[in-house]
Amino acid sequence: MRALMIEGDKFLSEICERVFREAGIEFFRALHGEEGLSSALKYRPDLIILAIILPRKDGFQVLDELKEHPETKEIPVIIFSDLGTKEDIDRCFNSGACEYLIKAHHTTEELLARAKAMMKVYT
């Protein structure tokens, strides 16, 4: 299984990489939206974990582009964000996200459990 995390917080993405790799999941990281889009095409992950607050292109833009591109539109996306308003959550689900987790409410281990469940459903 392969996961891509598009997250501007380098420290958080490094922690997630360690947790996912220890679970036997191949893990790739991108630190901004543009890098995330190119990494999705390059690595063809089974799952994308996407932050909303990102440099260069925000997560809303990235999600829209992922779901419009024929090669990435079927990849399930978990939003892992600091934002938690109903409008933000609805916007992501309407754009094709499969799950929305608020960072302050979930540990990296909980993210891993959701990701593994999601990859089993979609792969």
PyMOL commands that place a pseudoatom at each C-alpha (Angstrom):
pseudoatom trace, name=CA, resn=MET, resi=1, chain=A, elem=C, hetatm=0, pos=[0.000, 0.000, 0.000]
pseudoatom trace, name=CA, resn=ARG, resi=2, chain=A, elem=C, hetatm=0, pos=[1.178, 3.511, -0.832]
pseudoatom trace, name=CA, resn=ALA, resi=3, chain=A, elem=C, hetatm=0, pos=[0.171, 6.790, 0.783]
pseudoatom trace, name=CA, resn=LEU, resi=4, chain=A, elem=C, hetatm=0, pos=[0.997, 10.382, -0.106]
pseudoatom trace, name=CA, resn=MET, resi=5, chain=A, elem=C, hetatm=0, pos=[0.737, 13.164, 2.461]
pseudoatom trace, name=CA, resn=ILE, resi=6, chain=A, elem=C, hetatm=0, pos=[0.479, 16.738, 1.215]
pseudoatom trace, name=CA, resn=GLU, resi=7, chain=A, elem=C, hetatm=0, pos=[1.234, 18.747, 4.339]
pseudoatom trace, name=CA, resn=GLY, resi=8, chain=A, elem=C, hetatm=0, pos=[3.059, 22.048, 4.827]
pseudoatom trace, name=CA, resn=ASP, resi=9, chain=A, elem=C, hetatm=0, pos=[4.168, 21.168, 8.372]
pseudoatom trace, name=CA, resn=LYS, resi=10, chain=A, elem=C, hetatm=0, pos=[7.422, 19.268, 7.838]
pseudoatom trace, name=CA, resn=PHE, resi=11, chain=A, elem=C, hetatm=0, pos=[7.585, 18.028, 11.431]
pseudoatom trace, name=CA, resn=LEU, resi=12, chain=A, elem=C, hetatm=0, pos=[4.053, 16.567, 11.318]
pseudoatom trace, name=CA, resn=SER, resi=13, chain=A, elem=C, hetatm=0, pos=[4.658, 14.912, 7.961]
pseudoatom trace, name=CA, resn=GLU, resi=14, chain=A, elem=C, hetatm=0, pos=[7.885, 13.341, 9.278]
pseudoatom trace, name=CA, resn=ILE, resi=15, chain=A, elem=C, hetatm=0, pos=[6.021, 11.901, 12.277]
pseudoatom trace, name=CA, resn=CYS, resi=16, chain=A, elem=C, hetatm=0, pos=[3.314, 10.515, 10.008]
pseudoatom trace, name=CA, resn=GLU, resi=17, chain=A, elem=C, hetatm=0, pos=[5.922, 9.043, 7.689]
pseudoatom trace, name=CA, resn=ARG, resi=18, chain=A, elem=C, hetatm=0, pos=[7.512, 7.163, 10.602]
pseudoatom trace, name=CA, resn=VAL, resi=19, chain=A, elem=C, hetatm=0, pos=[4.135, 5.857, 11.849]
pseudoatom trace, name=CA, resn=PHE, resi=20, chain=A, elem=C, hetatm=0, pos=[3.003, 4.746, 8.375]
pseudoatom trace, name=CA, resn=ARG, resi=21, chain=A, elem=C, hetatm=0, pos=[6.326, 3.145, 7.434]
pseudoatom trace, name=CA, resn=GLU, resi=22, chain=A, elem=C, hetatm=0, pos=[6.374, 1.212, 10.733]
pseudoatom trace, name=CA, resn=ALA, resi=23, chain=A, elem=C, hetatm=0, pos=[2.959, -0.131, 9.694]
pseudoatom trace, name=CA, resn=GLY, resi=24, chain=A, elem=C, hetatm=0, pos=[4.410, -1.351, 6.394]
pseudoatom trace, name=CA, resn=ILE, resi=25, chain=A, elem=C, hetatm=0, pos=[2.928, 1.374, 4.203]
pseudoatom trace, name=CA, resn=GLU, resi=26, chain=A, elem=C, hetatm=0, pos=[5.085, 3.019, 1.563]
pseudoatom trace, name=CA, resn=PHE, resi=27, chain=A, elem=C, hetatm=0, pos=[4.849, 6.745, 2.327]
pseudoatom trace, name=CA, resn=PHE, resi=28, chain=A, elem=C, hetatm=0, pos=[5.625, 9.847, 0.301]
pseudoatom trace, name=CA, resn=ARG, resi=29, chain=A, elem=C, hetatm=0, pos=[5.527, 13.488, 1.423]
pseudoatom trace, name=CA, resn=ALA, resi=30, chain=A, elem=C, hetatm=0, pos=[4.937, 16.782, -0.357]
pseudoatom trace, name=CA, resn=LEU, resi=31, chain=A, elem=C, hetatm=0, pos=[5.290, 20.117, 1.428]
pseudoatom trace, name=CA, resn=HIS, resi=32, chain=A, elem=C, hetatm=0, pos=[3.137, 22.307, -0.827]
pseudoatom trace, name=CA, resn=GLY, resi=33, chain=A, elem=C, hetatm=0, pos=[0.190, 22.001, -3.160]
pseudoatom trace, name=CA, resn=GLU, resi=34, chain=A, elem=C, hetatm=0, pos=[2.054, 22.055, -6.453]
pseudoatom trace, name=CA, resn=GLU, resi=35, chain=A, elem=C, hetatm=0, pos=[4.506, 19.401, -5.268]
pseudoatom trace, name=CA, resn=GLY, resi=36, chain=A, elem=C, hetatm=0, pos=[1.567, 17.338, -4.047]
pseudoatom trace, name=CA, resn=LEU, resi=37, chain=A, elem=C, hetatm=0, pos=[-0.112, 17.321, -7.433]
pseudoatom trace, name=CA, resn=SER, resi=38, chain=A, elem=C, hetatm=0, pos=[3.064, 16.257, -9.228]
pseudoatom trace, name=CA, resn=SER, resi=39, chain=A, elem=C, hetatm=0, pos=[3.790, 13.627, -6.546]
pseudoatom trace, name=CA, resn=ALA, resi=40, chain=A, elem=C, hetatm=0, pos=[0.311, 12.145, -6.954]
pseudoatom trace, name=CA, resn=LEU, resi=41, chain=A, elem=C, hetatm=0, pos=[0.984, 11.630, -10.657]
pseudoatom trace, name=CA, resn=LYS, resi=42, chain=A, elem=C, hetatm=0, pos=[4.511, 10.351, -10.068]
pseudoatom trace, name=CA, resn=TYR, resi=43, chain=A, elem=C, hetatm=0, pos=[3.868, 7.891, -7.211]
pseudoatom trace, name=CA, resn=ARG, resi=44, chain=A, elem=C, hetatm=0, pos=[0.259, 6.811, -7.938]
pseudoatom trace, name=CA, resn=PRO, resi=45, chain=A, elem=C, hetatm=0, pos=[-0.603, 6.338, -4.255]
pseudoatom trace, name=CA, resn=ASP, resi=46, chain=A, elem=C, hetatm=0, pos=[-3.508, 4.253, -3.013]
pseudoatom trace, name=CA, resn=LEU, resi=47, chain=A, elem=C, hetatm=0, pos=[-4.488, 7.126, -0.716]
pseudoatom trace, name=CA, resn=ILE, resi=48, chain=A, elem=C, hetatm=0, pos=[-3.786, 10.846, -0.343]
pseudoatom trace, name=CA, resn=ILE, resi=49, chain=A, elem=C, hetatm=0, pos=[-3.782, 12.651, 2.992]
pseudoatom trace, name=CA, resn=LEU, resi=50, chain=A, elem=C, hetatm=0, pos=[-4.305, 16.338, 2.302]
pseudoatom trace, name=CA, resn=ALA, resi=51, chain=A, elem=C, hetatm=0, pos=[-3.998, 19.439, 4.468]
pseudoatom trace, name=CA, resn=ILE, resi=52, chain=A, elem=C, hetatm=0, pos=[-5.992, 22.545, 3.563]
pseudoatom trace, name=CA, resn=ILE, resi=53, chain=A, elem=C, hetatm=0, pos=[-3.557, 25.245, 4.634]
pseudoatom trace, name=CA, resn=LEU, resi=54, chain=A, elem=C, hetatm=0, pos=[-0.669, 24.825, 2.203]
pseudoatom trace, name=CA, resn=PRO, resi=55, chain=A, elem=C, hetatm=0, pos=[1.826, 27.057, 0.425]
pseudoatom trace, name=CA, resn=ARG, resi=56, chain=A, elem=C, hetatm=0, pos=[1.508, 27.734, -3.330]
pseudoatom trace, name=CA, resn=LYS, resi=57, chain=A, elem=C, hetatm=0, pos=[-1.876, 25.990, -3.785]
pseudoatom trace, name=CA, resn=ASP, resi=58, chain=A, elem=C, hetatm=0, pos=[-4.243, 25.419, -0.900]
pseudoatom trace, name=CA, resn=GLY, resi=59, chain=A, elem=C, hetatm=0, pos=[-5.841, 22.062, -0.213]
pseudoatom trace, name=CA, resn=PHE, resi=60, chain=A, elem=C, hetatm=0, pos=[-9.162, 23.113, -1.739]
pseudoatom trace, name=CA, resn=GLN, resi=61, chain=A, elem=C, hetatm=0, pos=[-7.422, 23.813, -5.064]
pseudoatom trace, name=CA, resn=VAL, resi=62, chain=A, elem=C, hetatm=0, pos=[-5.380, 20.614, -4.843]
pseudoatom trace, name=CA, resn=LEU, resi=63, chain=A, elem=C, hetatm=0, pos=[-8.462, 18.508, -4.119]
pseudoatom trace, name=CA, resn=ASP, resi=64, chain=A, elem=C, hetatm=0, pos=[-10.338, 20.036, -7.059]
pseudoatom trace, name=CA, resn=GLU, resi=65, chain=A, elem=C, hetatm=0, pos=[-7.410, 19.384, -9.411]
pseudoatom trace, name=CA, resn=LEU, resi=66, chain=A, elem=C, hetatm=0, pos=[-6.920, 15.829, -8.146]
pseudoatom trace, name=CA, resn=LYS, resi=67, chain=A, elem=C, hetatm=0, pos=[-10.579, 15.030, -8.751]
pseudoatom trace, name=CA, resn=GLU, resi=68, chain=A, elem=C, hetatm=0, pos=[-10.553, 16.628, -12.225]
pseudoatom trace, name=CA, resn=HIS, resi=69, chain=A, elem=C, hetatm=0, pos=[-7.452, 14.780, -13.451]
pseudoatom trace, name=CA, resn=PRO, resi=70, chain=A, elem=C, hetatm=0, pos=[-8.208, 11.402, -15.090]
pseudoatom trace, name=CA, resn=GLU, resi=71, chain=A, elem=C, hetatm=0, pos=[-5.174, 9.733, -13.494]
pseudoatom trace, name=CA, resn=THR, resi=72, chain=A, elem=C, hetatm=0, pos=[-5.886, 10.840, -9.919]
pseudoatom trace, name=CA, resn=LYS, resi=73, chain=A, elem=C, hetatm=0, pos=[-9.646, 11.294, -9.724]
pseudoatom trace, name=CA, resn=GLU, resi=74, chain=A, elem=C, hetatm=0, pos=[-10.261, 7.811, -8.267]
pseudoatom trace, name=CA, resn=ILE, resi=75, chain=A, elem=C, hetatm=0, pos=[-7.633, 8.062, -5.511]
pseudoatom trace, name=CA, resn=PRO, resi=76, chain=A, elem=C, hetatm=0, pos=[-9.386, 8.407, -2.132]
pseudoatom trace, name=CA, resn=VAL, resi=77, chain=A, elem=C, hetatm=0, pos=[-8.493, 11.585, -0.239]
pseudoatom trace, name=CA, resn=ILE, resi=78, chain=A, elem=C, hetatm=0, pos=[-8.536, 12.062, 3.517]
pseudoatom trace, name=CA, resn=ILE, resi=79, chain=A, elem=C, hetatm=0, pos=[-8.504, 15.702, 4.564]
pseudoatom trace, name=CA, resn=PHE, resi=80, chain=A, elem=C, hetatm=0, pos=[-6.338, 16.181, 7.682]
pseudoatom trace, name=CA, resn=SER, resi=81, chain=A, elem=C, hetatm=0, pos=[-6.764, 19.813, 8.601]
pseudoatom trace, name=CA, resn=ASP, resi=82, chain=A, elem=C, hetatm=0, pos=[-6.726, 22.442, 11.322]
pseudoatom trace, name=CA, resn=LEU, resi=83, chain=A, elem=C, hetatm=0, pos=[-9.890, 23.901, 9.807]
pseudoatom trace, name=CA, resn=GLY, resi=84, chain=A, elem=C, hetatm=0, pos=[-13.147, 22.583, 11.148]
pseudoatom trace, name=CA, resn=THR, resi=85, chain=A, elem=C, hetatm=0, pos=[-16.035, 24.776, 10.076]
pseudoatom trace, name=CA, resn=LYS, resi=86, chain=A, elem=C, hetatm=0, pos=[-19.096, 23.157, 8.549]
pseudoatom trace, name=CA, resn=GLU, resi=87, chain=A, elem=C, hetatm=0, pos=[-18.475, 25.149, 5.359]
pseudoatom trace, name=CA, resn=ASP, resi=88, chain=A, elem=C, hetatm=0, pos=[-14.896, 23.826, 5.023]
pseudoatom trace, name=CA, resn=ILE, resi=89, chain=A, elem=C, hetatm=0, pos=[-15.971, 20.254, 5.696]
pseudoatom trace, name=CA, resn=ASP, resi=90, chain=A, elem=C, hetatm=0, pos=[-18.933, 20.445, 3.281]
pseudoatom trace, name=CA, resn=ARG, resi=91, chain=A, elem=C, hetatm=0, pos=[-16.748, 22.009, 0.601]
pseudoatom trace, name=CA, resn=CYS, resi=92, chain=A, elem=C, hetatm=0, pos=[-14.266, 19.131, 0.813]
pseudoatom trace, name=CA, resn=PHE, resi=93, chain=A, elem=C, hetatm=0, pos=[-16.922, 16.418, 0.727]
pseudoatom trace, name=CA, resn=ASN, resi=94, chain=A, elem=C, hetatm=0, pos=[-18.630, 18.151, -2.211]
pseudoatom trace, name=CA, resn=SER, resi=95, chain=A, elem=C, hetatm=0, pos=[-15.271, 18.187, -4.022]
pseudoatom trace, name=CA, resn=GLY, resi=96, chain=A, elem=C, hetatm=0, pos=[-14.764, 14.460, -3.549]
pseudoatom trace, name=CA, resn=ALA, resi=97, chain=A, elem=C, hetatm=0, pos=[-12.965, 13.914, -0.226]
pseudoatom trace, name=CA, resn=CYS, resi=98, chain=A, elem=C, hetatm=0, pos=[-13.776, 10.583, 1.442]
pseudoatom trace, name=CA, resn=GLU, resi=99, chain=A, elem=C, hetatm=0, pos=[-12.974, 11.580, 5.010]
pseudoatom trace, name=CA, resn=TYR, resi=100, chain=A, elem=C, hetatm=0, pos=[-12.353, 14.768, 6.981]
pseudoatom trace, name=CA, resn=LEU, resi=101, chain=A, elem=C, hetatm=0, pos=[-10.278, 14.645, 10.164]
pseudoatom trace, name=CA, resn=ILE, resi=102, chain=A, elem=C, hetatm=0, pos=[-9.493, 17.661, 12.308]
pseudoatom trace, name=CA, resn=LYS, resi=103, chain=A, elem=C, hetatm=0, pos=[-5.864, 17.487, 13.448]
pseudoatom trace, name=CA, resn=ALA, resi=104, chain=A, elem=C, hetatm=0, pos=[-6.571, 18.618, 17.013]
pseudoatom trace, name=CA, resn=HIS, resi=105, chain=A, elem=C, hetatm=0, pos=[-9.050, 15.752, 17.470]
pseudoatom trace, name=CA, resn=HIS, resi=106, chain=A, elem=C, hetatm=0, pos=[-7.008, 12.858, 16.027]
pseudoatom trace, name=CA, resn=THR, resi=107, chain=A, elem=C, hetatm=0, pos=[-3.611, 11.298, 16.710]
pseudoatom trace, name=CA, resn=THR, resi=108, chain=A, elem=C, hetatm=0, pos=[-1.304, 10.061, 13.965]
pseudoatom trace, name=CA, resn=GLU, resi=109, chain=A, elem=C, hetatm=0, pos=[-2.210, 6.513, 15.013]
pseudoatom trace, name=CA, resn=GLU, resi=110, chain=A, elem=C, hetatm=0, pos=[-5.905, 7.294, 14.483]
pseudoatom trace, name=CA, resn=LEU, resi=111, chain=A, elem=C, hetatm=0, pos=[-5.036, 8.783, 11.089]
pseudoatom trace, name=CA, resn=LEU, resi=112, chain=A, elem=C, hetatm=0, pos=[-3.174, 5.576, 10.266]
pseudoatom trace, name=CA, resn=ALA, resi=113, chain=A, elem=C, hetatm=0, pos=[-6.167, 3.433, 11.275]
pseudoatom trace, name=CA, resn=ARG, resi=114, chain=A, elem=C, hetatm=0, pos=[-8.530, 5.499, 9.100]
pseudoatom trace, name=CA, resn=ALA, resi=115, chain=A, elem=C, hetatm=0, pos=[-6.060, 5.412, 6.213]
pseudoatom trace, name=CA, resn=LYS, resi=116, chain=A, elem=C, hetatm=0, pos=[-5.675, 1.631, 6.391]
pseudoatom trace, name=CA, resn=ALA, resi=117, chain=A, elem=C, hetatm=0, pos=[-9.435, 1.166, 6.475]
pseudoatom trace, name=CA, resn=MET, resi=118, chain=A, elem=C, hetatm=0, pos=[-9.848, 3.534, 3.533]
pseudoatom trace, name=CA, resn=MET, resi=119, chain=A, elem=C, hetatm=0, pos=[-7.167, 1.768, 1.469]
pseudoatom trace, name=CA, resn=LYS, resi=120, chain=A, elem=C, hetatm=0, pos=[-8.863, -1.600, 2.049]
pseudoatom trace, name=CA, resn=VAL, resi=121, chain=A, elem=C, hetatm=0, pos=[-12.184, -0.233, 0.848]
pseudoatom trace, name=CA, resn=TYR, resi=122, chain=A, elem=C, hetatm=0, pos=[-10.804, 1.429, -2.292]
pseudoatom trace, name=CA, resn=THR, resi=123, chain=A, elem=C, hetatm=0, pos=[-8.056, -0.984, -3.376]
for i in range(1, 123): cmd.bond("trace and resi %d" % i, "trace and resi %d" % (i + 1))
show_as sticks, trace
zoom trace
